[in-house]
């Protein structure tokens, strides 16, 4: 693992991008690494495009400025590709994990992974107020695609944060995503 | 001791819980609000045995906390920016009455225009009030400094209220690992509350009626004496905390890689972490640079700074707050402390109103300053403005053609 990995999540307000960043950081800390997670610092509205960030390192993280050049980008909403430049600042050779059945038209020197997170969330009953909740699903895909944290650590965090039945559904969906994520 | 991933605001709440605070009063304001939300949740669940008072304004929030503290309760409040300005009158009352009390200030820019992002204008605006004022760099330090604040404030040599600053969003809403001490450990380390007097319906003490001018003068003088005593107490408390909990921070200031340094970047708050990252970049090129991180702006670490500066050629100060018509706040303090030395000083105002400043900016600015001192021998430049990136090099009227404006 690199000394410092910087990750940016794209989602919509209410989809759980900030929670995903937090769960990722928590999982990394449980593995003895250092981590930070933070939202975009502003007023956010349900449904509007949002971003959240995480840093993971083998050393204590002292830097507090914004992440401008992420190593990894995770996109929770397949409709965002038309609205937001999701590869903005993504390092050459960087990794993009997309909630999409096929490559959403990403060009450039990136490794692109796809997972039908919406489909998995619907099948596994991860629906709140009619919205599929894909954040833990995408973390499963991220874990498999990058290996930055293990599925076990993610499952441990999810179990500690949610009631048992909710946690079980999320872990199940996360594992399903890890099995089906593929390069695209 | 479990390590948990916590936001800075939740680290404050954990510290308040562990310090067994009895009365909490606050009014919501971004980015402070989640401190009060967490404390209310703790009280509701019964893990915190405290009265949580919802009041109608920040002026009342501090008035309530101050009143509870005067009556003998360990009390706490928290605010940000406009909330802090609104309570400013009571900030003076609490310190002038010598009532131990702790307040978290989640630092945030002041409007207009409306802005919820970080700078230090709000907390620096309190510097003459008689409060002890600390500013943390990391979430772990936020927790540690808050617990320490109660012991410092309630030390009979001090008896002054303490403000703990944590940077809005950059710490308050950022999750990072925090080692949370056990209740038993904190109980053993933090003594029961002490205070100079307790106001009860029976007590024969009044605070706030008209006094003799000479007596009032001597009360002011005694506050200053207590501030000076606080320098020693803050160091003692930091060392004692280190012995018990394994973490100490250097007292009034932290000197990072100062041992062999010729130059230092001086600043306060979370961006000190970015400056430390810049120091690694500079050192890889052979520049011997350290970071002087001011942990307490009151009492001001005058003696420590003089001692460190005697070994340095130059200090570049980064201010996240400015006294309009004068200089950055820290630059003014540093200049008056070091006026009789031959050290080179530059003051750079940056990162106001939430404008991001990362390692690259510290690297570039420090390197340019060092090169200039090495060439010229002595430099005193109190006023550089590091403008936001898109306002640099525009070549428009005003001739802003460089990264900064020199005045």
Boltz contact constraints between the chains, C-beta under 6 A:
constraints:
  - contact:
      token1: [A, 22]
      token2: [B, 175]
      max_distance: 6.0
  - contact:
      token1: [A, 25]
      token2: [B, 5]
      max_distance: 6.0
  - contact:
      token1: [A, 25]
      token2: [B, 175]
      max_distance: 6.0
  - contact:
      token1: [A, 26]
      token2: [B, 5]
      max_distance: 6.0
  - contact:
      token1: [A, 29]
      token2: [B, 5]
      max_distance: 6.0
  - contact:
      token1: [A, 29]
      token2: [B, 177]
      max_distance: 6.0
  - contact:
      token1: [A, 36]
      token2: [B, 174]
      max_distance: 6.0
  - contact:
      token1: [A, 36]
      token2: [B, 176]
      max_distance: 6.0
  - contact:
      token1: [A, 37]
      token2: [B, 175]
      max_distance: 6.0
  - contact:
      token1: [A, 38]
      token2: [B, 174]
      max_distance: 6.0
  - contact:
      token1: [A, 39]
      token2: [B, 173]
      max_distance: 6.0
  - contact:
      token1: [A, 41]
      token2: [B, 117]
      max_distance: 6.0
  - contact:
      token1: [A, 41]
      token2: [B, 169]
      max_distance: 6.0
  - contact:
      token1: [A, 62]
      token2: [B, 273]
      max_distance: 6.0
  - contact:
      token1: [A, 62]
      token2: [B, 276]
      max_distance: 6.0
  - contact:
      token1: [A, 62]
      token2: [B, 277]
      max_distance: 6.0
  - contact:
      token1: [A, 63]
      token2: [B, 273]
      max_distance: 6.0
  - contact:
      token1: [A, 63]
      token2: [B, 274]
      max_distance: 6.0
  - contact:
      token1: [A, 63]
      token2: [B, 277]
      max_distance: 6.0
  - contact:
      token1: [A, 64]
      token2: [B, 170]
      max_distance: 6.0
  - contact:
      token1: [A, 64]
      token2: [B, 270]
      max_distance: 6.0
  - contact:
      token1: [A, 64]
      token2: [B, 273]
      max_distance: 6.0
  - contact:
      token1: [A, 64]
      token2: [B, 274]
      max_distance: 6.0
  - contact:
      token1: [A, 65]
      token2: [B, 274]
      max_distance: 6.0
  - contact:
      token1: [A, 65]
      token2: [B, 356]
      max_distance: 6.0
  - contact:
      token1: [A, 65]
      token2: [B, 358]
      max_distance: 6.0
  - contact:
      token1: [A, 66]
      token2: [B, 356]
      max_distance: 6.0
